[in-house]
Amino acid sequence: MVASNYTDQTVTGSDVPDDVIVNEMTGSHFQFLGLPPLLGRYIVPADVPDSQDPQPVAVLSYKFWQRHFRGDPAVVGKSIQLNHKTYTIIGVMPVRFTWRDGDVYIPLKLGSDQLHRYGPEIKLKPGVSFSAAADEFRPLYQEFDHQTPNIFPKRYKLSVRGLADTYTRDLKKTMYLLFGAVGLLLAIGCGNVSILLLARGTARQHEFAVRSAVGASGFRIIRQLLTESLLLSLTGAALGVFVAYRAIGFIIPRLPDHSYPYEADFHINLAVVYFSVGLAVFSGIIFGLFPALQSARPEISQVMQASMRRLTGSVRGRRLHTALIAGQIALTLLLMTAAGAAIQGFLHMLRVPLGYDPQHVMSIVIPLHENAYTTWTERSRFFTQLREKIAATPGVLVAGISTNATPPDSGWVLPVEILGKPASQAQEAHLEFVSPEYFSSLQIPLETGRIWDQGEIARGAGLILVNQAFVRRYMDSKDALEHSVRVPQFATLPPMVLTASGASGWLPIIGVVSDSLDDGLDKPVAPAVYAPYTLLTPPVTQVLVRTRGEPLTLLHSVRQQIASIDPDQQIFGDVRDLEGWIQREPEFARGRLISILFGAFAILALALAALGLYSVVSYTVAQRTSELGVRVALGARRGDILCLIGLSAGTSVGIGILAGLALSFGLNHMIARWIENSTRDPMLALLVSAILVCVAALACLIPARRALAIDPVTALRYE
């Protein structure tokens, strides 16, 4: 078992502090992770002697080494200053080591006080299941709960999960969906191969009859056709591998944030390549085998005596072509319907009313140093000075504190009690700690009541605002300003969170504000309680800055304003505007990824279906040239020829669309459940059907025009 602690610290030496993420790690942590350093050595147990302070040594991440030391190979032995404490650099980790997103790693000395929290990692013995480990840990945690009752919630559940579960649980549905889409696309592609090979084999019946007549065995003909099919498969597989190598660079940047460990080495896996190539070859052979068997048994006398064009229109051949085209159309419609549901859900998420204006607003996260501003008075005064200094920056329109309230996923979800209602009733709300300027920064209107004044902010007054969702759910349409709310957990907060007097008592509601997204992009607005940021002050805050133009261009000026108050105070390195905050939401990234990939699969499926239909119609026209010429010579009109050509294709398309609609409506519930934010709109399947009909008409248009251009005299001489 090892443990670590995540902190934000400062590297000094420039006009503004350089923010770094520092991971404090126990002595055996690097050995636990098992990755050797690129330069020097890593932290070992000897660097953390018992009952003594850890050695002042540091290990750098590869990215920080490149950024701060420009990849200096002689960096080992040099020093770095973190929060005015000097550390000797003993090593650099390789590029793939990004554990906990750390920039610098230093030794950790575990303490027994309640001021510190640690993140443990445990490696189970071979054969020990997660459930067995949880059963063994449960009495230990019960003892911990007995010793420190203020640390644990009243009710909790203990479970043990693997490290991979942290990432796979969010993307599991997405991967199953994409796997299903790939399976559908494979089936469509295999059907297309069969259609093309059958048509090609039919056109070569005379050739195969001649080969058989001069002594070629059926096995020899099958072997030749399978060789041609294998050549097609290998060519397609090579093209697929090339596209995969090119596409991976497009897909990886669009994966959701924190959906995979940053140590993951994304590349084309050779085992997957071998499997995919083998599947391509196997599919080509299997789906080329039936056409080969058909072509290997020609009726020599019938073929040699009959016109090739008359022969090809056999009932069995037409039925097989109809079945293959119909199956291809049905699967294409199903895939396009699923893709349309995913894209429609993503577009709906883009159009969902936010309840606030994210344009020209950035969120700046400001972490306090350990042991800095340790009293409520000092911390609340410092936060107030920060806001005032940032607001005075040229180009800034307004700046507001949003301690934990940056949308669209904001606040701490905590149980609340409402005066006059039984405490046993389950009531939860998003607790958000903000300044009065927060609402003007986001342009969230006040519906009723008022907002705090500066005197109330300065003393940390226990006065709150609620949103309309809170009123609708808990107030029974009564006047919210006549109620008060209490948060029981305010009485058991950890020591690093400082509170004003009266925070644990009843908090009167003085105003109601409009709803704004606070529970993600794909969920309704949750009940929210807004309290003054001075009522509860954790060792980190955020400032929302609304500017006249692009907000990130003022970031350096804001840093300078913060440094003018405290030269050692840094801001969190990853600063984004609020539109960037929206795009980093997991549901946004997953919806975008599914929409892009499903859309690409649907376009491929549509192209394959159109190609298969075009091929069949083209072969039909070529094989029926004599017949069409005779019809024209006997007075058939252009419309008659078009109807004749379109009838065979229309039958296949019609059957396929009906089968696809049945599949789509039958699987509609499953599609809506598996594709996040998707809609169950029956009109979508009808719209996809219309698109397929239009594409099918276009696929038939060129062969049909060729049929209309047939010269009767030429057609009669075609044999």
Secondary structure by P-SEA (a helix, b strand, c coil): cccbbbbbbbbccccbbbbbbbbbbccccccccccccccccccccccccccccccccccccaaaaaaccccccccccbbbbcccbbbbbccccccccccccccbbbbbbbbccccbbbbbbbbbcccccaaaaaaaaaaaaaaaaaacccccccbbbbbbbcccccccccaaaaaaaaaaaaaaaaaaaaaaaaaaaaaaaaaaaaaaaaaaaacccaaaaaaaaaaaaaaaaaaaaaaaaaaaaaaccccccccccccccccccccccaaaaaaaaaaaaaaaaaaaaaaaaaaaccaaaaaaacccccccccaaaaaaaaaaaaaaaaaaaaaaaaaaaaaaaaaaaaacccccccccbbbbbbbbcccccccaaaaaaaaaaaaaaaaacccccbbbbcccccccccccbbbbbccccccccbbbbbbbbbcccccccccccccccccccaaaaaaccccccccaaaaaccccccccccbbbbbccccccccccccccccccbbbbcccccccccccccccccbbbbccccccccccbbbbbbcccccccaaaaaaaaaaaaccccccccccccaaaaaaacaaaaaaaaaaaaaaaaaaaaaaaaaaaaaaaaaaaaaaaaaaaaaaaaacccaaaaaaaaaaaaaaaaaaaaaaaaaaaaaaaaaaaaacccccccaaaaaaaaaaaaaaaaaaaaaaaaaaaaccaaaaaacc
